[in-house]
Amino acid sequence: MIEMPETFPAQAWVLTPGFQPKEVTLTEASSGWRSKGCRTETKWMILLADLYATKGDAIAGGRERLIEQQARIDAMQAKLEKRKATLEKAAAKL
């Protein structure tokens, strides 16, 4: 994550939905309800939390996101296993 650039245009890195690091040119500051970001040359609004100063920072940020996603998946898997066990226990009482 980077701070709001003081001058525009500015260069920054983002992660695409496929987690590919991509350099973008920021053209102006933008803010919405409870969020601050920047607009790019293609008029996309990107939140400051999704902007990185270097490609290495973007890659590190992507790895952190993947770890968080894996933790959520593991928690969901544990819940599913618990529900499955509850159903098996109920089926055994039939």
N, CA, C and O atoms as a GROMACS GRO file, in nm:
protein
  376
    1MET      N    1   0.084  -0.117   0.000
    1MET     CA    2   0.000   0.000   0.000
    1MET      C    3   0.089   0.124   0.000
    1MET      O    4   0.194   0.128   0.065
    2ILE      N    5   0.045   0.224  -0.075
    2ILE     CA    6   0.123   0.348  -0.081
    2ILE      C    7   0.040   0.464  -0.027
    2ILE      O    8  -0.081   0.453  -0.007
    3GLU      N    9   0.107   0.574  -0.005
    3GLU     CA   10   0.039   0.698   0.035
    3GLU      C   11  -0.016   0.766  -0.090
    3GLU      O   12   0.025   0.734  -0.202
    4MET      N   13  -0.107   0.858  -0.071
    4MET     CA   14  -0.162   0.934  -0.183
    4MET      C   15  -0.049   1.014  -0.248
    4MET      O   16   0.019   1.090  -0.179
    5PRO      N   17  -0.029   1.000  -0.379
    5PRO     CA   18   0.076   1.077  -0.446
    5PRO      C   19   0.048   1.227  -0.435
    5PRO      O   20  -0.068   1.270  -0.438
    6GLU      N   21   0.154   1.305  -0.423
    6GLU     CA   22   0.137   1.451  -0.413
    6GLU      C   23   0.121   1.514  -0.550
    6GLU      O   24   0.054   1.616  -0.564
    7THR      N   25   0.184   1.454  -0.651
    7THR     CA   26   0.174   1.508  -0.786
    7THR      C   27   0.125   1.400  -0.881
    7THR      O   28   0.148   1.281  -0.860
    8PHE      N   29   0.058   1.444  -0.985
    8PHE     CA   30   0.008   1.351  -1.087
    8PHE      C   31   0.058   1.398  -1.222
    8PHE      O   32   0.072   1.519  -1.241
    9PRO      N   33   0.084   1.311  -1.316
    9PRO     CA   34   0.068   1.165  -1.310
    9PRO      C   35   0.176   1.099  -1.225
    9PRO      O   36   0.286   1.152  -1.209
   10ALA      N   37   0.141   0.984  -1.171
   10ALA     CA   38   0.233   0.906  -1.088
   10ALA      C   39   0.224   0.760  -1.130
   10ALA      O   40   0.121   0.716  -1.180
   11GLN      N   41   0.330   0.687  -1.108
   11GLN     CA   42   0.333   0.544  -1.141
   11GLN      C   43   0.311   0.463  -1.014
   11GLN      O   44   0.358   0.500  -0.907
   12ALA      N   45   0.240   0.352  -1.028
   12ALA     CA   46   0.217   0.260  -0.917
   12ALA      C   47   0.195   0.121  -0.974
   12ALA      O   48   0.181   0.103  -1.095
   13TRP      N   49   0.193   0.023  -0.887
   13TRP     CA   50   0.171  -0.116  -0.925
   13TRP      C   51   0.042  -0.166  -0.860
   13TRP      O   52   0.011  -0.131  -0.746
   14VAL      N   53  -0.033  -0.247  -0.934
   14VAL     CA   54  -0.154  -0.311  -0.883
   14VAL      C   55  -0.148  -0.459  -0.918
   14VAL      O   56  -0.067  -0.502  -1.000
   15LEU      N   57  -0.234  -0.536  -0.854
   15LEU     CA   58  -0.250  -0.677  -0.889
   15LEU      C   59  -0.378  -0.692  -0.969
   15LEU      O   60  -0.483  -0.643  -0.927
   16THR      N   61  -0.370  -0.758  -1.083
   16THR     CA   62  -0.491  -0.785  -1.161
   16THR      C   63  -0.571  -0.893  -1.089
   16THR      O   64  -0.520  -0.954  -0.996
   17PRO      N   65  -0.696  -0.917  -1.130
   17PRO     CA   66  -0.774  -1.024  -1.066
   17PRO      C   67  -0.704  -1.161  -1.072
   17PRO      O   68  -0.729  -1.247  -0.988
   18GLY      N   69  -0.618  -1.182  -1.172
   18GLY     CA   70  -0.542  -1.305  -1.182
   18GLY      C   71  -0.410  -1.301  -1.108
   18GLY      O   72  -0.325  -1.388  -1.127
   19PHE      N   73  -0.391  -1.198  -1.024
   19PHE     CA   74  -0.272  -1.179  -0.941
   19PHE      C   75  -0.146  -1.151  -1.023
   19PHE      O   76  -0.035  -1.182  -0.979
   20GLN      N   77  -0.162  -1.094  -1.141
   20GLN     CA   78  -0.049  -1.053  -1.223
   20GLN      C   79  -0.014  -0.909  -1.188
   20GLN      O   80  -0.100  -0.822  -1.199
   21PRO      N   81   0.110  -0.878  -1.144
   21PRO     CA   82   0.146  -0.739  -1.115
   21PRO      C   83   0.144  -0.656  -1.243
   21PRO      O   84   0.192  -0.700  -1.348
   22LYS      N   85   0.088  -0.536  -1.234
   22LYS     CA   86   0.076  -0.450  -1.352
   22LYS      C   87   0.106  -0.306  -1.311
   22LYS      O   88   0.055  -0.258  -1.210
   23GLU      N   89   0.189  -0.239  -1.390
   23GLU     CA   90   0.219  -0.099  -1.362
   23GLU      C   91   0.110  -0.012  -1.424
   23GLU      O   92   0.070  -0.032  -1.539
   24VAL      N   93   0.062   0.086  -1.348
   24VAL     CA   94  -0.042   0.176  -1.396
   24VAL      C   95   0.002   0.320  -1.375
   24VAL      O   96   0.086   0.349  -1.289
   25THR      N   97  -0.056   0.409  -1.453
   25THR     CA   98  -0.031   0.552  -1.438
   25THR      C   99  -0.152   0.614  -1.371
   25THR      O  100  -0.264   0.606  -1.422
   26LEU      N  101  -0.129   0.676  -1.256
   26LEU     CA  102  -0.235   0.741  -1.181
   26LEU      C  103  -0.247   0.885  -1.230
   26LEU      O  104  -0.147   0.956  -1.241
   27THR      N  105  -0.371   0.928  -1.258
   27THR     CA  106  -0.390   1.061  -1.315
   27THR      C  107  -0.450   1.162  -1.219
   27THR      O  108  -0.429   1.282  -1.234
   28GLU      N  109  -0.526   1.115  -1.118
   28GLU     CA  110  -0.587   1.208  -1.024
   28GLU      C  111  -0.631   1.136  -0.898
   28GLU      O  112  -0.650   1.014  -0.896
   29ALA      N  113  -0.646   1.214  -0.791
   29ALA     CA  114  -0.697   1.158  -0.666
   29ALA      C  115  -0.847   1.141  -0.679
   29ALA      O  116  -0.914   1.216  -0.750
   30SER      N  117  -0.899   1.043  -0.610
   30SER     CA  118  -1.042   1.017  -0.613
   30SER      C  119  -1.084   0.963  -0.477
   30SER      O  120  -1.008   0.891  -0.412
   31SER      N  121  -1.204   0.998  -0.436
   31SER     CA  122  -1.251   0.944  -0.308
   31SER      C  123  -1.400   0.917  -0.319
   31SER      O  124  -1.473   0.983  -0.393
   32GLY      N  125  -1.441   0.819  -0.244
   32GLY     CA  126  -1.582   0.782  -0.239
   32GLY      C  127  -1.623   0.772  -0.095
   32GLY      O  128  -1.553   0.818  -0.005
   33TRP      N  129  -1.736   0.712  -0.074
   33TRP     CA  130  -1.786   0.696   0.062
   33TRP      C  131  -1.696   0.602   0.138
   33TRP      O  132  -1.690   0.483   0.105
   34ARG      N  133  -1.624   0.652   0.238
   34ARG     CA  134  -1.535   0.574   0.324
   34ARG      C  135  -1.415   0.514   0.251
   34ARG      O  136  -1.354   0.420   0.303
   35SER      N  137  -1.380   0.563   0.135
   35SER     CA  138  -1.264   0.507   0.066
   35SER      C  139  -1.192   0.617  -0.011
   35SER      O  140  -1.254   0.712  -0.060
   36LYS      N  141  -1.060   0.601  -0.022
   36LYS     CA  142  -0.979   0.695  -0.098
   36LYS      C  143  -0.898   0.615  -0.198
   36LYS      O  144  -0.855   0.502  -0.170
   37GLY      N  145  -0.876   0.674  -0.312
   37GLY     CA  146  -0.799   0.605  -0.414
   37GLY      C  147  -0.753   0.702  -0.520
   37GLY      O  148  -0.750   0.824  -0.500
   38CYS      N  149  -0.718   0.646  -0.636
   38CYS     CA  150  -0.671   0.725  -0.749
   38CYS      C  151  -0.735   0.672  -0.876
   38CYS      O  152  -0.772   0.554  -0.885
   39ARG      N  153  -0.748   0.760  -0.973
   39ARG     CA  154  -0.797   0.718  -1.104
   39ARG      C  155  -0.676   0.696  -1.196
   39ARG      O  156  -0.573   0.763  -1.184
   40THR      N  157  -0.692   0.601  -1.287
   40THR     CA  158  -0.586   0.569  -1.382
   40THR      C  159  -0.614   0.636  -1.515
   40THR      O  160  -0.716   0.703  -1.532
   41GLU      N  161  -0.523   0.617  -1.610
   41GLU     CA  162  -0.542   0.670  -1.745
   41GLU      C  163  -0.670   0.617  -1.809
   41GLU      O  164  -0.734   0.685  -1.888
   42THR      N  165  -0.706   0.494  -1.774
   42THR     CA  166  -0.826   0.432  -1.831
   42THR      C  167  -0.950   0.460  -1.748
   42THR      O  168  -1.054   0.397  -1.767
   43LYS      N  169  -0.940   0.556  -1.654
   43LYS     CA  170  -1.050   0.603  -1.569
   43LYS      C  171  -1.094   0.504  -1.462
   43LYS      O  172  -1.198   0.524  -1.400
   44TRP      N  173  -1.018   0.398  -1.439
   44TRP     CA  174  -1.049   0.304  -1.332
   44TRP      C  175  -1.012   0.368  -1.199
   44TRP      O  176  -0.908   0.433  -1.188
   45MET      N  177  -1.096   0.348  -1.099
   45MET     CA  178  -1.065   0.397  -0.964
   45MET      C  179  -1.004   0.281  -0.887
   45MET      O  180  -1.064   0.174  -0.877
   46ILE      N  181  -0.885   0.301  -0.832
   46ILE     CA  182  -0.815   0.197  -0.757
   46ILE      C  183  -0.796   0.249  -0.615
   46ILE      O  184  -0.746   0.360  -0.595
   47LEU      N  185  -0.834   0.168  -0.517
   47LEU     CA  186  -0.820   0.207  -0.377
   47LEU      C  187  -0.672   0.212  -0.338
   47LEU      O  188  -0.590   0.138  -0.392
   48LEU      N  189  -0.639   0.301  -0.245
   48LEU     CA  190  -0.500   0.313  -0.200
   48LEU      C  191  -0.449   0.180  -0.144
   48LEU      O  192  -0.331   0.149  -0.158
   49ALA      N  193  -0.537   0.103  -0.081
   49ALA     CA  194  -0.495  -0.026  -0.024
   49ALA      C  195  -0.451  -0.124  -0.132
   49ALA      O  196  -0.380  -0.220  -0.103
   50ASP      N  197  -0.493  -0.101  -0.257
   50ASP     CA  198  -0.459  -0.191  -0.367
   50ASP      C  199  -0.343  -0.140  -0.452
   50ASP      O  200  -0.308  -0.203  -0.552
   51LEU      N  201  -0.284  -0.028  -0.414
   51LEU     CA  202  -0.172   0.029  -0.488
   51LEU      C  203  -0.041  -0.001  -0.416
   51LEU      O  204  -0.034   0.002  -0.294
   52TYR      N  205   0.063  -0.031  -0.494
   52TYR     CA  206   0.194  -0.063  -0.439
   52TYR      C  207   0.300   0.022  -0.508
   52TYR      O  208   0.286   0.059  -0.624
   53ALA      N  209   0.406   0.053  -0.435
   53ALA     CA  210   0.512   0.139  -0.487
   53ALA      C  211   0.600   0.067  -0.588
   53ALA      O  212   0.643   0.127  -0.687
   54THR      N  213   0.628  -0.062  -0.566
   54THR     CA  214   0.716  -0.137  -0.655
   54THR      C  215   0.652  -0.270  -0.692
   54THR      O  216   0.555  -0.314  -0.630
   55LYS      N  217   0.708  -0.332  -0.792
   55LYS     CA  218   0.659  -0.463  -0.834
   55LYS      C  219   0.680  -0.565  -0.722
   55LYS      O  220   0.594  -0.651  -0.700
   56GLY      N  221   0.791  -0.555  -0.653
   56GLY     CA  222   0.819  -0.645  -0.541
   56GLY      C  223   0.716  -0.631  -0.429
   56GLY      O  224   0.674  -0.730  -0.370
   57ASP      N  225   0.676  -0.506  -0.401
   57ASP     CA  226   0.573  -0.483  -0.300
   57ASP      C  227   0.440  -0.543  -0.344
   57ASP      O  228   0.367  -0.599  -0.262
   58ALA      N  229   0.408  -0.532  -0.473
   58ALA     CA  230   0.284  -0.590  -0.525
   58ALA      C  231   0.285  -0.742  -0.511
   58ALA      O  232   0.184  -0.802  -0.474
   59ILE      N  233   0.398  -0.803  -0.540
   59ILE     CA  234   0.410  -0.949  -0.526
   59ILE      C  235   0.396  -0.990  -0.380
   59ILE      O  236   0.327  -1.087  -0.349
   60ALA      N  237   0.461  -0.916  -0.290
   60ALA     CA  238   0.450  -0.947  -0.147
   60ALA      C  239   0.305  -0.928  -0.099
   60ALA      O  240   0.255  -1.009  -0.021
   61GLY      N  241   0.240  -0.823  -0.146
   61GLY     CA  242   0.100  -0.801  -0.111
   61GLY      C  243   0.010  -0.912  -0.163
   61GLY      O  244  -0.085  -0.953  -0.096
   62GLY      N  245   0.040  -0.961  -0.283
   62GLY     CA  246  -0.036  -1.073  -0.338
   62GLY      C  247  -0.019  -1.199  -0.257
   62GLY      O  248  -0.114  -1.274  -0.237
   63ARG      N  249   0.103  -1.222  -0.211
   63ARG     CA  250   0.127  -1.340  -0.126
   63ARG      C  251   0.049  -1.331   0.005
   63ARG      O  252  -0.006  -1.430   0.052
   64GLU      N  253   0.045  -1.211   0.063
   64GLU     CA  254  -0.032  -1.191   0.187
   64GLU      C  255  -0.180  -1.218   0.163
   64GLU      O  256  -0.246  -1.281   0.246
   65ARG      N  257  -0.232  -1.170   0.051
   65ARG     CA  258  -0.373  -1.194   0.018
   65ARG      C  259  -0.402  -1.342   0.001
   65ARG      O  260  -0.505  -1.392   0.045
   66LEU      N  261  -0.310  -1.413  -0.063
   66LEU     CA  262  -0.329  -1.557  -0.081
   66LEU      C  263  -0.330  -1.630   0.052
   66LEU      O  264  -0.407  -1.724   0.072
   67ILE      N  265  -0.244  -1.589   0.144
   67ILE     CA  266  -0.241  -1.650   0.278
   67ILE      C  267  -0.374  -1.625   0.348
   67ILE      O  268  -0.428  -1.716   0.412
   68GLU      N  269  -0.427  -1.502   0.338
   68GLU     CA  270  -0.556  -1.470   0.399
   68GLU      C  271  -0.668  -1.553   0.337
   68GLU      O  272  -0.754  -1.605   0.408
   69GLN      N  273  -0.667  -1.565   0.204
   69GLN     CA  274  -0.769  -1.645   0.135
   69GLN      C  275  -0.762  -1.791   0.178
   69GLN      O  276  -0.864  -1.855   0.201
   70GLN      N  277  -0.640  -1.844   0.191
   70GLN     CA  278  -0.624  -1.983   0.231
   70GLN      C  279  -0.676  -2.004   0.373
   70GLN      O  280  -0.736  -2.108   0.402
   71ALA      N  281  -0.654  -1.908   0.461
   71ALA     CA  282  -0.704  -1.918   0.598
   71ALA      C  283  -0.857  -1.922   0.599
   71ALA      O  284  -0.917  -2.000   0.673
   72ARG      N  285  -0.921  -1.837   0.515
   72ARG     CA  286  -1.067  -1.840   0.507
   72ARG      C  287  -1.117  -1.972   0.451
   72ARG      O  288  -1.217  -2.026   0.499
   73ILE      N  289  -1.049  -2.025   0.351
   73ILE     CA  290  -1.088  -2.154   0.293
   73ILE      C  291  -1.073  -2.265   0.395
   73ILE      O  292  -1.160  -2.352   0.406
   74ASP      N  293  -0.964  -2.264   0.471
   74ASP     CA  294  -0.942  -2.366   0.575
   74ASP      C  295  -1.052  -2.360   0.681
   74ASP      O  296  -1.099  -2.464   0.727
   75ALA      N  297  -1.092  -2.239   0.719
   75ALA     CA  298  -1.199  -2.224   0.819
   75ALA      C  299  -1.331  -2.278   0.763
   75ALA      O  300  -1.406  -2.345   0.835
   76MET      N  301  -1.359  -2.249   0.638
   76MET     CA  302  -1.482  -2.300   0.576
   76MET      C  303  -1.478  -2.452   0.567
   76MET      O  304  -1.580  -2.519   0.589
   77GLN      N  305  -1.362  -2.507   0.534
   77GLN     CA  306  -1.348  -2.653   0.524
   77GLN      C  307  -1.372  -2.718   0.660
   77GLN      O  308  -1.436  -2.823   0.668
   78ALA      N  309  -1.320  -2.657   0.766
   78ALA     CA  310  -1.342  -2.710   0.901
   78ALA      C  311  -1.490  -2.709   0.936
   78ALA      O  312  -1.540  -2.805   0.996
   79LYS      N  313  -1.561  -2.602   0.900
   79LYS     CA  314  -1.705  -2.596   0.925
   79LYS      C  315  -1.779  -2.704   0.848
   79LYS      O  316  -1.870  -2.768   0.901
   80LEU      N  317  -1.739  -2.725   0.723
   80LEU     CA  318  -1.803  -2.830   0.642
   80LEU      C  319  -1.781  -2.968   0.701
   80LEU      O  320  -1.872  -3.051   0.704
   81GLU      N  321  -1.660  -2.993   0.749
   81GLU     CA  322  -1.630  -3.123   0.810
   81GLU      C  323  -1.715  -3.143   0.936
   81GLU      O  324  -1.764  -3.253   0.961
   82LYS      N  325  -1.731  -3.037   1.014
   82LYS     CA  326  -1.812  -3.045   1.136
   82LYS      C  327  -1.958  -3.075   1.100
   82LYS      O  328  -2.021  -3.158   1.165
   83ARG      N  329  -2.011  -3.009   1.000
   83ARG     CA  330  -2.148  -3.034   0.956
   83ARG      C  331  -2.165  -3.175   0.903
   83ARG      O  332  -2.267  -3.241   0.928
   84LYS      N  333  -2.065  -3.221   0.830
   84LYS     CA  334  -2.070  -3.357   0.776
   84LYS      C  335  -2.073  -3.459   0.890
   84LYS      O  336  -2.149  -3.556   0.885
   85ALA      N  337  -1.991  -3.435   0.992
   85ALA     CA  338  -1.987  -3.526   1.108
   85ALA      C  339  -2.121  -3.525   1.181
   85ALA      O  340  -2.167  -3.629   1.227
   86THR      N  341  -2.182  -3.407   1.192
   86THR     CA  342  -2.313  -3.398   1.257
   86THR      C  343  -2.417  -3.478   1.180
   86THR      O  344  -2.499  -3.548   1.240
   87LEU      N  345  -2.416  -3.468   1.047
   87LEU     CA  346  -2.510  -3.545   0.965
   87LEU      C  347  -2.484  -3.695   0.977
   87LEU      O  348  -2.579  -3.774   0.984
   88GLU      N  349  -2.359  -3.735   0.978
   88GLU     CA  350  -2.326  -3.877   0.992
   88GLU      C  351  -2.372  -3.930   1.127
   88GLU      O  352  -2.423  -4.042   1.136
   89LYS      N  353  -2.356  -3.850   1.230
   89LYS     CA  354  -2.399  -3.889   1.364
   89LYS      C  355  -2.551  -3.904   1.367
   89LYS      O  356  -2.603  -3.999   1.427
   90ALA      N  357  -2.622  -3.812   1.303
   90ALA     CA  358  -2.769  -3.820   1.298
   90ALA      C  359  -2.814  -3.939   1.215
   90ALA      O  360  -2.913  -4.004   1.248
   91ALA      N  361  -2.742  -3.968   1.107
   91ALA     CA  362  -2.778  -4.082   1.022
   91ALA      C  363  -2.754  -4.214   1.093
   91ALA      O  364  -2.826  -4.311   1.068
   92ALA      N  365  -2.657  -4.219   1.181
   92ALA     CA  366  -2.627  -4.342   1.254
   92ALA      C  367  -2.737  -4.375   1.355
   92ALA      O  368  -2.755  -4.491   1.392
   93LYS      N  369  -2.810  -4.273   1.400
   93LYS     CA  370  -2.916  -4.294   1.498
   93LYS      C  371  -3.045  -4.342   1.433
   93LYS      O  372  -3.140  -4.375   1.505
   94LEU      N  373  -3.052  -4.346   1.302
   94LEU     CA  374  -3.175  -4.391   1.234
   94LEU      C  375  -3.203  -4.536   1.255
   94LEU      O  376  -3.302  -4.588   1.205
   0.00000   0.00000   0.00000
